[in-house]
Amino acid sequence: MKIARFSHDSRIAYGILDEGDLVVLAADPMYGGLDTTGERVPLADAVLLAPVIPRSKVIGMSRGYYLSESEKEDQEGGLDRRLEPQFFLKPNTTVVGPNDRVVLPAASTDVHGEAEIAIVIGKIAKNVAVEDAESKIFGYTVANDLTAVDLLKSDDHSARAKSFDGFCPLGPVIETEFDMEGVEVSGSVNGELAQSGDTALLRHSAAETVAFLSRCFTLLPGDVILTGGLGRSFPVRDGDRATVTVEGIGSLSNPVIRLG
């Protein structure tokens, strides 16, 4: 099931994508369930928004993927001791939606994007066991994790480099029935492929990731977990259009501009 957050006739609502229409939901589905109002809005008449605005936080997983099959074999053979997931935080003000502008910050001259799958939390999760973690997931969406690479290097940490407004485009929909195994993920700039791969090299499953994070802090409905980028990131510059595509969910595209 694909669920979108959209604007239409000066209101914001959620809807279930049904062919060319959005079947309007009575409330935020992460809090109010999937009851519908009976109204249908043509998709062509709606403006898709970020499918969720986290009330709490965006969590990004560092080193979410192995670099190669040999590295994966090393860890599975016990040679890699970095067994626990590593993560960083992004404020919820980084979130924008499909076709929203990404404004390059004046403080940086080297911003990169990363094509990623994002987990959307649907229920409060604290100290969750791996076998119970999937029940806390509402669905999955597409993400572009933007980073000011020059600031990352100069600051020696990611707090500023990943936290600028607009540095976490999400969308276009949340897919509630999604299997991360063997999924193709790609990023392009101005229509040219810049990053691609599949989830075969994912270090930790969605359930393992949710369970681990829930032991660090409480996950709340609407929280977003970026599962990591595959391979190299890609630079984005003034005038570019960055697009991330996840097989089975859709494509997320955003114009990039520099003001002033």
For each residue, the residues with C-beta under 8 A, 3 or more apart:
1: 16 17 139 175 176 177
2: 16 17 173 174 175 176 249 250
3: 14 15 16 17 25 29 51 139 173 174 176
4: 14 15 17 22 46 48 49 51 172 173 174
5: 12 13 14 48 49 50 51 52 97
6: 12 13 14 15 22 41 46 47 48 49
7: 10 11 12 13 46 47 49
8: 11 13 41 45 46 47
9:
10: 7
11: 7 8
12: 5 6 7 49
13: 5 6 7 8 24 25 41
14: 3 4 5 6 24 25 27 28 29
15: 3 4 6 21 22 23 24 25 41 46
16: 1 2 3 22 23 25 34 36
17: 1 2 3 4 21 22 23 43 173
18: 21 22 23 40
19:
20: 42 43 44
21: 15 17 18 40 41 42 43
22: 4 6 15 16 17 18 40 41 42 43 46
23: 15 16 17 18 36 39 40
24: 13 14 15 36 37 38 39 40 41
25: 3 13 14 15 16 28 29 32 34 35 36 37
26: 32 33 35 36 37
27: 14 31 32 33 35
28: 14 25 31 32
29: 3 14 25 32 33 34 138
30: 52 120 121 122 138 221 222
31: 27 28 221
32: 25 26 27 28 29 35
33: 26 27 29
34: 16 25 29
35: 25 26 27 32
36: 16 23 24 25 26 39
37: 24 25 26
38: 24
39: 23 24 36
40: 18 21 22 23 24
41: 6 8 13 15 21 22 24 45 46
42: 20 21 22 45 46
43: 17 20 21 22 46
44: 20
45: 8 41 42
46: 4 6 7 8 15 22 41 42 43
47: 6 7 8
48: 4 5 6 51 97 98 99 171 172 173
49: 4 5 6 7 12 97 98 171
50: 5 53 95 96 97 98 100 169 170 171
51: 3 4 5 48 97 120 141 170 171 172 173 174
52: 5 30 95 120 141 170 174 222 224
53: 50 92 95 222
54: 57 58 92 95 222 223 224
55: 92 220 221 222 223
56: 92 219 220 222 223
57: 54 89 90 91 92 220 223 224
58: 54 89 90 91 92 94 95 168 223 224 225 226
59: 87 88 89 90 213 223 224 225 226
60: 87 88 89 90 145 162 225 226 228
61: 64 85 86 87 204 209 225 226 227 228
62: 85 86 87 88 228
63: 82 86 203 228
64: 61 85 116 202 203 204 226 227 228 229
65: 197 199 201 202 203 228 229 230 231
66: 69 71 72 75 201 202 203
67: 71 201 231
68: 71 72 201
69: 66 72 73 201
70: 73 74
71: 66 67 68 74 75 80
72: 66 68 69 75 76 201
73: 69 70 76 77
74: 70 71 77 79 80
75: 66 71 72 78 79 80 82 83 203
76: 72 73
77: 73 74
78: 75
79: 74 75
80: 71 74 75 83
81:
82: 63 75 86
83: 75 80
84: 212
85: 61 62 64 203 204 208 209 212 213
86: 61 62 63 82
87: 59 60 61 62 213 216
88: 59 60 62 158 159 162
89: 57 58 59 60
90: 57 58 59 60 94 145 162 163 167 168 226
91: 57 58 94 163
92: 53 54 55 56 57 58 95
93: 165
94: 58 90 91 146 162 163 164 165 166 167 168
95: 50 52 53 54 58 92 168 169 170 224
96: 50 100 101 102 166 168 169 170 254
97: 5 48 49 50 51 100 169 170 171 172
98: 48 49 50 169 171 172 252 253 254
99: 48 253 254 255
100: 50 96 97 166 169 254
101: 96 166 254 255 256 257
102: 96 146 166 167 169 236 242 254 255 256 257
103: 164 165 166 257 258 259
104: 108 111 236 237 238 256 257 258
105: 108 111 148 164
106: 260
107: 148 151 160
108: 104 105 111 148 149 150 151 161 164
109: 150
110: 148 149 150 235
111: 104 105 108 146 147 148 149 235 236 237 256
112: 146 147 149 233 234 235 236
113: 144 145 146 187 189 233 234 235 236 242 244
114: 144 145 146 147 187 195 228 229 233 234
115: 144 185 186 187 195 196 229 230 244 245 246
116: 64 142 143 144 145 185 226 227 228 229 244
117: 140 141 142 143 180 183 185 199 227 246 249
118: 140 141 142 143 170 224 225 226 227
119: 137 140 206 209 210 224 225 227
120: 30 51 52 137 138 139 140 141 174 222 223 224
121: 30 125 136 137 138 210 219 220 221 222 223 224 225
122: 30 136 137 138 139 221
123: 135 136 138 221
124: 136 218 219 220 221
125: 121 128 133 136 210 213 214 218 219
126: 214 218 219
127: 214 215
128: 125 132 133 136 210 211 214
129: 132 133 211
130: 133 207 208 211
131: 207
132: 128 129 135 136 211
133: 125 128 129 130 136 137 206 207 208 210 211 214
134: 137 206 207 210
135: 123 132
136: 121 122 123 124 125 128 132 133 210 214 219
137: 119 120 121 122 133 134 140 206 210
138: 29 30 120 121 122 123 174 176 221
139: 1 3 120 122 174 175 176 177 178
140: 117 118 119 120 137 174 175 178 180 206 246 249
141: 51 52 117 118 120 170 171 172 173 174 175 224 249
142: 116 117 118 170 171 172 244 245 246 249 250 251 252
143: 116 117 118 168 169 170 224 226 244 252
144: 113 114 115 116 168 169 187 242 244 252 254
145: 60 90 113 114 116 162 167 168 226 229
146: 94 102 111 112 113 114 162 164 166 167 168 169 236
147: 111 112 114 152 158 161 162 167 233
148: 105 107 108 110 111 151 152 160 161 162 164
149: 108 110 111 112 152 153 161 233
150: 108 109 110 153 154
151: 107 108 148 154 155 160 161
152: 147 148 149 155 157 158 161 162
153: 149 150 156
154: 150 151
155: 151 152 158 159 160 161
156: 153
157: 152 160 161
158: 88 147 152 155 161 162
159: 88 155 162 163
160: 107 148 151 155 157 163 164
161: 108 147 148 149 151 152 155 157 158
162: 60 88 90 94 145 146 147 148 152 158 159 167
163: 90 91 94 159 160 167
164: 94 103 105 108 146 148 160 167
165: 93 94 103
166: 94 96 100 101 102 103 146 169
167: 90 94 102 145 146 147 162 163 164
168: 58 90 94 95 96 143 144 145 146 224 226
169: 50 95 96 97 98 100 102 143 144 146 166 242 244 252 254
170: 50 51 52 95 96 97 118 141 142 143 224 252
171: 48 49 50 51 97 98 141 142 250 252
172: 4 48 51 97 98 141 142 250 251 252
173: 2 3 4 17 48 51 141 249 250
174: 2 3 4 51 52 120 138 139 140 141
175: 1 2 139 140 141 178 248 249
176: 1 2 3 138 139
177: 1 139
178: 139 140 175 248 249
179: 183 248
180: 117 140 183 199 202 205 206 227
181: 199
182: 198 199 200
183: 117 179 180 198 199 246 247 248
184: 196 197 198 245 246 247
185: 115 116 117 196 197 198 199 230 244 245 246 247
186: 115 193 195 196 197 244 245
187: 113 114 115 144 193 194 195 196 234 242 243 244 245
188: 191 192 193 194 195 242 243 245
189: 113 192 194 234 235 236 240 241 242 243
190: 240 241
191: 188 241 243
192: 188 189
193: 186 187 188 196
194: 187 188 189 234
195: 114 115 186 187 188 229 230 231 232 233 234
196: 115 184 185 186 187 193 230 231
197: 65 184 185 186 201 230 231
198: 182 183 184 185 201 230
199: 65 117 180 181 182 183 185 202 230
200: 182
201: 65 66 67 68 69 72 197 198 230
202: 64 65 66 180 199 205 227 228
203: 63 64 65 66 75 85 228
204: 61 64 85 208 209 212
205: 180 202 208 209
206: 119 133 134 137 140 180 209 210 227
207: 130 131 133 134 210 211
208: 85 130 133 204 205 211 212
209: 61 85 119 204 205 206 212 213 225 227
210: 119 121 125 128 133 134 136 137 206 207 213 214 219 225
211: 128 129 130 132 133 207 208 214 215
212: 84 85 204 208 209 215 216
213: 59 85 87 125 209 210 216 217 219 225
214: 125 126 127 128 133 136 210 211 217 218 219
215: 127 211 212
216: 87 212 213
217: 213 214
218: 124 125 126 214
219: 56 121 124 125 126 136 210 213 214 223
220: 55 56 57 121 124 223
221: 30 31 55 121 122 123 124 138
222: 30 52 53 54 55 56 120 121
223: 54 55 56 57 58 59 120 121 219 220
224: 52 54 57 58 59 95 118 119 120 121 141 143 168 170
225: 58 59 60 61 118 119 121 209 210 213
226: 58 59 60 61 64 90 116 118 143 145 168
227: 61 64 116 117 118 119 180 202 206 209
228: 60 61 62 63 64 65 114 116 202 203
229: 64 65 114 115 116 145 195 233
230: 65 115 185 195 196 197 198 199 201
231: 65 67 195 196 197
232: 195
233: 112 113 114 147 149 195 229
234: 112 113 114 187 189 194 195 242
235: 110 111 112 113 189
236: 102 104 111 112 113 146 189 240 242 256
237: 104 111 240 256 258
238: 104 256 257 258
239: 256 257
240: 189 190 236 237 255 256
241: 189 190 191 253 254 255 256
242: 102 113 144 169 187 188 189 234 236 253 254 256
243: 187 188 189 191 251 252 253 254
244: 113 115 116 142 143 144 169 185 186 187 251 252 253
245: 115 142 184 185 186 187 188 250 251 252
246: 115 117 140 142 183 184 185 249 250
247: 183 184 185
248: 175 178 179 183
249: 2 117 140 141 142 173 175 178 246
250: 2 142 171 172 173 245 246
251: 142 172 243 244 245
252: 98 142 143 144 169 170 171 172 243 244 245
253: 98 99 241 242 243 244
254: 96 98 99 100 101 102 144 169 241 242 243
255: 99 101 102 240 241
256: 101 102 104 111 236 237 238 239 240 241 242
257: 101 102 103 104 238 239
258: 103 104 237 238
259: 103
260: 106
